[in-house]
């Protein structure tokens, strides 16, 4: 999964593990429109074909929360909004990108 996420990003984007099954992707100096395009590219790459693990073929999807930095945001505010958006995506049927 991490390799597919990384392959969907630009060379200078940052991705890291956050919590048990979550990743955070930081897109610095990126427009809202470009962030949406990248999130959709990540979603598409994850679900494009099964991942083979231990002789089993797993079909995966990804629910993503997207937010952009607002004036006065600290890292906790940004992560809280992204987390809320991710849960919105999960509640909205999964395999999608939701925004906050």
N, C-alpha and C positions, 0 to 999 in steps of 0.2 A: 504494500500500500504506500509506504513512504517513498519508494522508488518511483511509483506512478505519479505521486504528487509532485515530486521533485522534477520529473520529466515534463510536467505541464507548466512549470514556472519559468521565469526568466532567470538568467544567471545570477543576478544580484538580489533576487527575492530570498527571504529567509523563512525556513520552515522548521518547526520543532515540536516535539511531543509535549502534550499538556494534559495531565491526568491520565486515566486508564486507557481510553480508546479515542482520545481527542488529539488533534493537531492544531497548532496556531500557525498561520501564514501571515507574515508581515510584508506588505507591499508598500515600500516607502516611495514618496513622491509620485503617487499613482492617482489618476483621475478616477472618479466613481465609475464611469463607463468602462474603463480598462479593468478595474477591479472586478466588475460584473463579468466581463469576458473571460478573465483568468479563472474566476470561480466556476464558470460553466465548463471551461476546458478541463479543470481538475475533476469535476463531476463526470464528464464524459470519459476521461482516461480511466477512472476507477471502475466504471461500469462497462467499459468497452469489451472486455473478455474476461473469462474466469481466471482466478488465481489458483494455481495448483499447490496444495500444501499436504504433505504426508500421503500422497497418492489420491487425494480428494480434490475435486474441482469445486471451488467456491465462487459463487456469483455474488459480488459485492456492490453496494451502492453507498453513497455518501450524502449526509445531510449537512449543509453548511450554513453558518451564520455570517453575514457580511455587515460590516459597519465601517464608517470612515471617521477619522479623527475630527473632533470638533474643538473649537477654541476653548481652552481651559481644561481639556481632558488630561487625566493622568492615565497611567497604564491600567489601573484597576477599573476605571470608568469604561475605558475602551474594551477591556476583556469582558466586563459585565454585560455590555450591550451585545457584543458578539455572541456570548453564551446564551443570552435571551433569544437572539435571532436564531441560533442553532436549534434551540428547543421549539421555536416556532416552526422551523423546517421539519423537525421530526413529527410534530403534531399535524402538520399540513400534508402528510402523506409520504414523507421521506424522499430520498433521491432528488433533492431540490436545493435551491439557494434561497434563503429568506433574509430579509434585511431589517435592521433596527437603527 
